[in-house]
Amino acid sequence: MGLMLSCLVLLGSALAETGRMDMLEGASGPDSLVIGVHGQCPGRIVVNWEGAAPNEWAGLWFSQSRGEVTLPQGPCGHTVLGLGTSGLRLVRIFRSGPDGAGELGGRAPTAACGGFVQMIVQDGIPCTTSNVVQIPQ
């Protein structure tokens, strides 16, 4: 987890009040890690997830674009993200929750609007990744 913490850059506090999950790209099955994002940007938004390995360290990544980035060595080294390099950063580190589901909320700045988020769970190498979701504008 040390490398993940050293990478931590808060996106405003980028991500609250919950509601419906809006999926840009989804996965299916009981073991699939799926996230959703809703709210208004700039303003209050929430990221919900389900299907994560319970009580594992996880990270929420942000980028201005979609693409393909392979993480360097570390807890999730060699994991491929569906995000581009434009503004790529680790937004938040957290535990996935006892049932592998949960939510993060907060305030997203204007710079985050239209960007993309993806969750990664530190449950092996490579780590498990979620679908990629666009932040509403």
Secondary structure, DSSP 8 states (H G I E B T S, - for coil): -HHHHHHB--STT----------SS---STT--EEEEEE-SSEEEEEEEES--TT-EEEEEEESSEEEEE--SSTTTT-EEEE-STT-EEEEEEE--TTS-EEEEEEE-GGGTT-EEEEEE-SSSS-EE---EE---
